Amino acid sequence: MPERGYRLTASAEESLLEVLDWSEDHFHEVGRYRYGTLFFQAFDDLADDPDRDEVIWYKYRDRRIGYYHLRHSRLAVPKPDRVKQPRHAILFRTLPDGMVEVLRIAHDAQKLERLLRIALEGDD
């Protein structure tokens, strides 16, 4: 049976910290906490089922890259800690052993072609 779980690349970890820092600057510690809670719920959701219906799959440079918007994990977070309108998505791939590798955290307003290119350039 394949291993289940997830790991973040260095570039994904860096972009996650940037998003959480921005959230704290604009929405205080509670904003950082809520958004962080949502991100880790989404990571867990993807680890449980990387082929869930809400994932959009793209083929880029012969690689299969998943795009998963945080809004799909929003309701799994307890109501007092929910983010009303998350604006970020997770770019990831599934490794042969079943592990989800998070390549990048992206704002949903970014152009997809650029996101895919950046996700693969940051591949480590």
Backbone as JSON, one array per atom type, in Angstrom:
{
  "sequence": "MPERGYRLTASAEESLLEVLDWSEDHFHEVGRYRYGTLFFQAFDDLADDPDRDEVIWYKYRDRRIGYYHLRHSRLAVPKPDRVKQPRHAILFRTLPDGMVEVLRIAHDAQKLERLLRIALEGDD",
  "N": [[0.85, -1.19, 0.0], [0.58, 2.25, -0.86], [2.51, 4.89, 0.64], [1.05, 7.43, 2.63], [0.8, 10.89, 2.91], [2.35, 14.13, 3.15], [4.73, 16.47, 1.84], [6.53, 19.51, 1.87], [8.19, 21.36, -0.63], [11.21, 23.34, -0.56], [10.7, 25.82, -1.79], [7.91, 25.88, -1.67], [7.5, 25.93, 1.09], [8.69, 28.39, 1.66], [7.0, 30.15, 0.21], [4.61, 29.66, 1.55], [5.19, 30.64, 4.13], [5.5, 33.35, 3.48], [2.87, 34.03, 2.72], [1.54, 33.56, 5.16], [2.84, 35.43, 6.79], [2.0, 37.8, 5.53], [-0.73, 37.58, 6.03], [-0.75, 37.83, 8.8], [0.23, 40.46, 9.06], [-1.88, 41.9, 7.95], [-4.24, 40.91, 9.1], [-3.72, 40.34, 11.69], [-2.57, 38.22, 14.43], [-4.58, 36.33, 14.67], [-5.54, 36.08, 12.08], [-3.35, 34.96, 10.79], [-3.22, 32.5, 12.15], [-5.74, 31.36, 11.47], [-5.54, 31.16, 8.66], [-3.3, 29.55, 8.44], [-4.27, 27.23, 9.69], [-6.21, 26.49, 7.82], [-4.58, 25.98, 5.55], [-3.1, 23.72, 6.47], [-5.16, 21.93, 6.86], [-5.97, 21.61, 4.21], [-3.61, 20.45, 3.14], [-3.65, 18.01, 4.54], [-6.08, 17.0, 3.55], [-5.43, 16.63, 0.85], [-3.37, 14.73, 1.13], [-4.86, 12.61, 2.1], [-6.5, 12.05, -0.1], [-5.33, 12.53, -3.01], [-6.42, 12.54, -5.53], [-8.88, 13.7, -5.43], [-12.11, 15.03, -6.36], [-12.08, 17.83, -6.61], [-9.58, 18.63, -7.42], [-7.72, 20.03, -10.02], [-6.12, 18.86, -12.78], [-3.09, 19.37, -14.55], [-1.09, 19.09, -17.42], [2.21, 19.65, -17.8], [5.22, 20.29, -19.33], [5.64, 17.52, -19.6], [4.96, 16.71, -17.07], [2.68, 15.9, -14.49], [0.68, 18.04, -12.84], [-1.05, 19.0, -9.97], [-3.72, 21.21, -9.1], [-5.13, 22.76, -6.45], [-7.58, 24.46, -4.88], [-7.82, 26.36, -1.88], [-10.41, 26.87, -0.94], [-11.87, 24.56, -1.14], [-11.31, 23.07, 1.09], [-12.23, 24.52, 3.14], [-14.68, 24.2, 4.62], [-14.08, 22.08, 6.25], [-12.72, 23.03, 8.36], [-13.19, 24.03, 11.73], [-16.0, 26.13, 12.47], [-15.56, 28.66, 13.97], [-12.92, 29.21, 13.27], [-12.74, 29.51, 10.56], [-11.74, 30.7, 7.37], [-13.14, 33.23, 5.5], [-13.05, 33.89, 2.68], [-10.86, 32.36, 1.08], [-7.91, 32.9, -0.86], [-5.95, 31.46, -2.09], [-4.1, 28.74, -3.62], [-2.92, 25.38, -3.95], [-0.18, 23.99, -5.52], [0.81, 20.89, -6.64], [2.32, 17.6, -6.79], [2.0, 14.07, -7.17], [3.98, 11.65, -5.76], [5.74, 8.6, -6.71], [5.56, 6.87, -4.5], [3.17, 7.54, -3.35], [3.16, 9.75, -1.77], [2.28, 13.17, -1.32], [3.67, 15.88, -2.85], [4.11, 19.12, -2.18], [4.51, 21.75, -4.29], [4.32, 24.49, -4.61], [2.79, 27.44, -3.26], [0.13, 29.38, -4.31], [-1.33, 32.48, -5.34], [-4.71, 32.93, -6.25], [-5.16, 34.7, -8.33], [-3.02, 34.71, -9.98], [-1.5, 33.99, -13.15], [-2.02, 30.91, -14.77], [-0.14, 29.52, -16.49], [2.28, 30.75, -15.81], [2.38, 30.07, -13.1], [2.66, 27.26, -13.19], [5.13, 27.04, -14.47], [6.81, 28.34, -12.61], [6.41, 26.66, -10.4], [7.65, 24.29, -11.24], [10.24, 25.18, -11.71], [11.04, 25.74, -9.17], [11.32, 23.28, -8.19], [12.64, 21.0, -5.99]],
  "CA": [[0.0, 0.0, 0.0], [1.43, 3.44, -0.93], [2.6, 5.77, 1.81], [0.22, 8.63, 2.54], [1.35, 12.02, 3.64], [2.76, 15.21, 2.27], [5.92, 17.22, 2.2], [6.65, 20.77, 1.15], [9.5, 21.72, -1.15], [11.71, 24.57, 0.06], [10.0, 26.97, -2.36], [6.54, 25.87, -1.13], [7.59, 26.38, 2.48], [8.97, 29.82, 1.62], [5.8, 30.89, -0.2], [3.64, 29.53, 2.64], [5.56, 31.59, 5.18], [5.19, 34.7, 2.98], [1.42, 34.2, 2.81], [1.17, 33.65, 6.57], [3.33, 36.73, 7.27], [1.08, 38.81, 4.99], [-1.99, 37.44, 6.78], [-0.54, 38.41, 10.14], [0.35, 41.9, 8.91], [-3.17, 42.5, 7.59], [-5.35, 40.39, 9.9], [-3.18, 40.07, 13.02], [-2.22, 36.83, 14.74], [-5.73, 35.46, 14.43], [-5.57, 35.83, 10.64], [-2.27, 33.99, 10.49], [-3.65, 31.22, 12.71], [-6.84, 30.82, 10.67], [-5.08, 30.77, 7.33], [-2.43, 28.39, 8.64], [-5.15, 26.08, 9.96], [-6.81, 26.1, 6.54], [-3.55, 25.36, 4.72], [-2.77, 22.38, 6.94], [-6.33, 21.09, 6.56], [-5.88, 21.29, 2.78], [-2.52, 19.48, 2.97], [-4.16, 16.72, 5.03], [-7.1, 16.53, 2.61], [-4.73, 16.12, -0.34], [-2.68, 13.5, 1.5], [-5.89, 11.56, 2.21], [-7.01, 11.72, -1.42], [-4.8, 13.49, -3.98], [-7.23, 12.52, -6.75], [-10.23, 14.17, -5.1], [-12.79, 15.67, -7.49], [-11.82, 19.27, -6.69], [-8.26, 18.87, -7.98], [-7.62, 20.21, -11.47], [-4.82, 18.34, -13.2], [-2.5, 19.98, -15.73], [0.13, 18.46, -17.96], [3.15, 20.72, -18.12], [6.56, 19.72, -19.53], [5.53, 16.09, -19.34], [4.71, 16.47, -15.64], [1.28, 16.02, -14.07], [0.67, 18.95, -11.7], [-2.38, 19.23, -9.43], [-4.06, 22.56, -8.62], [-6.2, 22.58, -5.46], [-7.89, 25.73, -4.21], [-8.1, 26.2, -0.44], [-11.85, 26.96, -0.65], [-12.43, 23.22, -1.08], [-11.09, 22.52, 2.43], [-12.71, 25.53, 4.09], [-15.73, 23.72, 5.52], [-13.52, 21.07, 7.17], [-12.16, 23.77, 9.5], [-14.28, 24.43, 12.63], [-16.59, 27.41, 12.11], [-14.93, 29.89, 14.49], [-11.58, 29.4, 12.71], [-12.82, 29.5, 9.09], [-11.41, 31.85, 6.52], [-14.34, 33.44, 4.69], [-12.79, 33.83, 1.25], [-9.45, 32.08, 0.81], [-7.5, 33.32, -2.2], [-4.74, 30.73, -2.48], [-4.21, 27.37, -4.1], [-1.74, 24.54, -3.76], [0.3, 23.26, -6.69], [1.46, 19.7, -6.09], [2.38, 16.39, -7.59], [1.99, 12.84, -6.38], [5.19, 10.87, -5.98], [5.45, 7.17, -6.92], [5.23, 6.17, -3.25], [1.88, 8.01, -2.87], [3.36, 11.0, -1.03], [1.96, 14.41, -2.01], [4.74, 16.87, -2.76], [3.61, 20.47, -2.44], [5.53, 22.45, -5.05], [4.2, 25.94, -4.5], [1.54, 28.07, -2.84], [-0.1, 30.41, -5.32], [-2.53, 33.32, -5.26], [-5.59, 32.5, -7.34], [-5.19, 35.69, -9.42], [-1.84, 34.53, -10.82], [-1.73, 33.27, -14.41], [-1.7, 29.49, -14.62], [1.09, 29.15, -17.19], [3.39, 31.24, -14.98], [2.38, 29.27, -11.87], [3.21, 25.94, -13.48], [6.56, 27.21, -14.75], [7.47, 28.65, -11.33], [6.35, 25.47, -9.55], [8.65, 23.33, -11.67], [11.57, 25.76, -11.53], [11.35, 25.64, -7.74], [11.35, 21.86, -7.89], [13.9, 20.6, -5.35]],
  "C": [[0.89, 1.25, 0.0], [1.39, 4.24, 0.38], [1.71, 6.98, 1.59], [0.85, 9.7, 3.39], [1.69, 13.12, 2.65], [4.06, 15.79, 2.76], [5.93, 18.48, 1.35], [8.06, 20.93, 0.62], [9.94, 23.0, -0.44], [10.98, 25.79, -0.49], [8.55, 27.03, -1.89], [6.53, 26.37, 0.31], [7.82, 27.9, 2.54], [7.72, 30.62, 1.23], [4.7, 30.79, 0.86], [3.93, 30.53, 3.74], [5.28, 33.03, 4.75], [3.7, 34.99, 3.09], [0.99, 34.37, 4.27], [1.66, 34.96, 7.18], [2.41, 37.85, 6.79], [-0.24, 38.78, 5.76], [-1.88, 38.05, 8.17], [-0.46, 39.93, 10.06], [-1.0, 42.57, 8.67], [-4.33, 42.08, 8.48], [-4.91, 39.95, 11.3], [-2.91, 38.57, 13.22], [-3.36, 35.87, 14.43], [-5.85, 35.14, 12.94], [-4.53, 34.82, 10.22], [-2.68, 32.6, 10.96], [-4.73, 30.58, 11.83], [-6.37, 30.34, 9.31], [-4.14, 29.56, 7.42], [-3.23, 27.12, 8.89], [-5.76, 25.57, 8.66], [-5.78, 25.43, 5.63], [-3.27, 23.94, 5.17], [-3.95, 21.42, 6.8], [-6.28, 20.65, 5.1], [-4.76, 20.28, 2.5], [-2.98, 18.09, 3.4], [-5.19, 16.14, 4.06], [-6.45, 15.95, 1.36], [-3.99, 14.83, -0.04], [-3.66, 12.33, 1.6], [-6.38, 11.11, 0.84], [-6.53, 12.74, -2.45], [-5.6, 13.54, -5.28], [-8.67, 12.96, -6.5], [-10.79, 14.97, -6.27], [-12.42, 17.13, -7.67], [-10.44, 19.61, -7.26], [-8.37, 19.01, -9.49], [-6.2, 19.78, -11.85], [-4.38, 19.0, -14.5], [-1.28, 19.18, -16.13], [1.03, 19.6, -18.38], [4.55, 20.13, -18.18], [6.61, 18.25, -19.13], [5.39, 15.75, -17.86], [3.22, 16.67, -15.37], [1.27, 16.83, -12.77], [-0.78, 19.17, -11.27], [-2.52, 20.65, -8.91], [-5.28, 22.39, -7.71], [-6.4, 23.89, -4.72], [-8.28, 25.48, -2.75], [-9.59, 26.22, -0.12], [-12.48, 25.57, -0.51], [-12.22, 22.55, 0.28], [-11.68, 23.4, 3.52], [-13.73, 24.98, 5.09], [-15.26, 22.63, 6.49], [-12.9, 21.71, 8.39], [-13.33, 24.17, 10.4], [-14.71, 25.88, 12.38], [-15.9, 28.64, 12.69], [-13.57, 30.2, 13.87], [-11.58, 29.46, 11.18], [-12.4, 30.83, 8.48], [-12.6, 32.02, 5.58], [-14.1, 33.26, 3.2], [-11.3, 33.6, 0.98], [-9.12, 32.4, -0.64], [-6.27, 32.57, -2.71], [-5.04, 29.29, -2.89], [-2.87, 26.68, -3.9], [-1.43, 23.88, -5.1], [1.11, 22.09, -6.16], [1.58, 18.61, -7.15], [2.34, 15.21, -6.63], [3.22, 12.03, -6.76], [4.85, 9.38, -6.14], [5.06, 6.42, -5.65], [3.9, 6.64, -2.64], [1.95, 9.31, -2.08], [2.96, 12.18, -1.92], [3.12, 15.38, -1.78], [4.17, 18.23, -3.16], [4.76, 21.26, -3.08], [5.51, 23.94, -4.79], [2.83, 26.3, -3.94], [1.33, 29.24, -3.77], [-1.36, 31.2, -5.01], [-3.4, 32.99, -6.45], [-5.71, 33.5, -8.49], [-3.99, 35.54, -10.36], [-2.19, 33.71, -12.06], [-1.21, 31.85, -14.3], [-0.39, 29.09, -15.28], [2.31, 29.55, -16.36], [3.51, 30.4, -13.71], [3.03, 27.9, -12.1], [4.71, 26.02, -13.73], [7.33, 27.45, -13.44], [7.51, 27.42, -10.42], [7.43, 24.47, -9.94], [10.06, 23.87, -11.57], [12.01, 25.64, -10.08], [11.43, 24.21, -7.27], [12.69, 21.48, -7.26], [13.84, 19.27, -4.7]]
}
